[in-house]
Amino acid sequence: MSNKITDAQRRVIEARHHDPFNILGRHPHGAGEVIRALLPFATTVELISGVDVQSMTRLADTCLFEWHGAKGVIAAQYQVRWCDENDYPHTQHDPYRFPTQIPDYDLLLFGGGHHWHAYRFLGAHQVVVDELEGVLFATWAPNAARVSVVGDFNRWDGRVHAMRVRGGSGVWELFIPGLCFGALYKFEIRNREHGTLYLKSDPYAQQFELRPATACVVAAENRFAWGDEAWLARRPEENWRYGPVSIYELHLGSWRRDEDGRFLNYRELAHQVVAYVLTLGFTHVELLPITEYPFDGSWGYQSLGYFAPTSRFGSPDDFRYFVDYCHRHGLGVILDWVPAHFPKDPHGLARFDGTTLYEHEDPRLGEHRDWGTLIFNYGRNEAKNLLLCSALYWIEEFHLDGLRVDAVASMLYLDYSRGVGEWVPNRYGGRENLEAVEFLREVNALLHGRYPGVMVIAEESTAWPMVSRPTWLGGLGFTLKWNMGWMHDALQYFSHDPVYRSFHHQNLTFGLLYAFAENFLLALSHDEVVHGKRSLLAKMPGDDWQRFANLRLLYAWMYAHPGKKLLFMGAEFAQVSEWDHDRALDWGLLSLPLHAGVMRLLTDLNHTYRNVAALHRFDFEGRGFEWVDCHDTDQSVVSFLRLDGERHVVVVLNFTPVVRHHYRIGVPASGVYREIINTDASCYGGSGVGNAGAVTSDAISWMGRPYSLSLKLPPLGALILASPNDGDGM
């Protein structure tokens, strides 16, 4: 037996070999065989074969040990026993005696960008091989010379568990027997060209350490006992187009905290959120991203954990409990999901193997200057596959009811927030990101095809056509699109002192010219109450009475207007200060009558919107809306009908602090119209001006309609009146 080190052995010792399985483990050797093990911390090493023990020899003062002998002497399931420098004994099954574990067809599908469940073999997974429990690690790093699994189980030393590469797939894998859930790990990657080492978190990790630590955690096997079968069975049958959708947008870290200012657990949040949000009358909660992220100040929008709920609030099973509890109590759950960009943190996706795998090499294509982040290369199959898998993962593994896709406009346009010469045209010379368009269509078709009833919502702020139209019609395939135009116009209009509003009447009426071009969601989101924009209440002009009256009027305008609804947390009780992600909402405000009144109104608006079909049935169709009068600019009043085909409600909004006596509007039917909402009611903190609860129509034709109502319009107030044929109006 020679003690001389070959070049291949030296490369293994120095952690530079691309396939350590060629050297380590069991191999034929002449008439016998050789077994090699690389153990950097060992002083003595032995092979255990049943009851037989064979010593291994250290090669030339290295950490490589060998045993030579006849075939059959060492059993197939041998173990390696070694002592470290403190004479502490360790016994392990040799990772290098196991064959490959990932089937070729999985690698083929992944390389083609069509493996919807690549998260089931990439990452870290507890598996059983040859009746031995352990963890299978796999990652994609096509330009690496060597990839190792490092963790708290091998002193974070990249020499110990070097992986094997699977041919030209760029996928590296290693099964480590004896490991179980809870182990901390990363991937150490040596670049093929320049030899630089990178320590990277697993892109497919399903659990992370609590920040600021950045290691991945081998997640426990999912054995959560779901109880939401009835919800999931009902979801495909419910037609979201014709039903109420009212969403409470929620940042888990700053909604509520415990008495010491610490985060609540997903399970605690489940009970508190459900009780609160259902009382308010919302149909869904939408969570700002809880896909694991390193920096609190990004609110989750700079994610690195596309398969891991953030550990800030507990474990993956804790989050499953949150979703399950919501479903069992009739509340849907939507997740903000961010496929538009990712942060540059050195442990993340950026230059994952020393090259631009997930991003573009050219910064004109690959960098978001506004956010200091990197843009996904949607034209690269494996990068696209990561995102497709992630989208499906949250629906399949966590039973979510939808995804709200962030920053879609930045994905669609190559020149987004770029000047002349700062972007690269597509192959046709245009500014459209063709690969991103194809990706969005693919993810929408995938989710809607596999999970009918799931919503995919676009935050898209441009005039891109057919965002919420099916892909087979040439659309992007989203379920809903945020109506950023309505939001901008509404907030701009309400910012003006009422004395000037007659000059800005078009801000109210213009949106109805395009209101049915898309499936719109009206959103007053977190983006409107940060970075110096002030809270919604603080945006309102006038003294305290006028500010609260304006806010109540804004909410009535939102709930009566065609489109589904979304409101950010704190707005329901008129949060005074801007949203601060570092602290809880100002819950003490609810002890003040004006704030409590706003919440009572918002609750009544939600329940009215849900129970009165005319307010939601035809949100996306022109037959659900008719102007009564949109031309009263002098008095800053608008009136319209919402219809469901059989019944209607009348909506009248007075945007000035002047009471309008005997204000006549035309209506289509005779009888008694009941006030089901009056935002100036004293129970909401208003002045109590109204119509004593009901108005009887006059047989006076008006505005082209056969009957009319003579109303007293409350100051800065809105009336919603149920039609005579609407029974109790609810």
Beta strands, then each sheet from edge to edge (+ up, - down):
strand 1: 25-29
strand 2: 32-38
strand 3: 44-49
strand 4: 52-55
strand 5: 57-58
strand 6: 64-69
strand 7: 79-83
strand 8: 89-93
strand 9: 123-129
strand 10: 132-140
strand 11: 144-151
strand 12: 164-165
strand 13: 171-177
strand 14: 184-191
strand 15: 197-200
strand 16: 216-217
strand 17: 246-250
strand 18: 284-287
strand 19: 291-292
strand 20: 305-309
strand 21: 332-337
strand 22: 367-368
strand 23: 373-374
strand 24: 402-405
strand 25: 455-458
strand 26: 480-482
strand 27: 520-524
strand 28: 564-568
strand 29: 625-632
strand 30: 637-643
strand 31: 648-654
strand 32: 660-667
strand 33: 672-678
strand 34: 694-696
strand 35: 707-713
strand 36: 717-722
sheet 1: 1+ 2- 6+ 5-
sheet 2: 4+ 3- 7+ 8-
sheet 3: 9+ 10- 13+ 12-
sheet 4: 11+ 14- 15+
sheet 5: 11+ 14- 16+
sheet 6: 17+ 18+ 21+ 24+ 25+ 26+ 27+ 28+ 17+
sheet 7: 19+ 20-
sheet 8: 22+ 23-
sheet 9: 29+ 30- 31+ 36- 33+ 34-
sheet 10: 32+ 35-
end
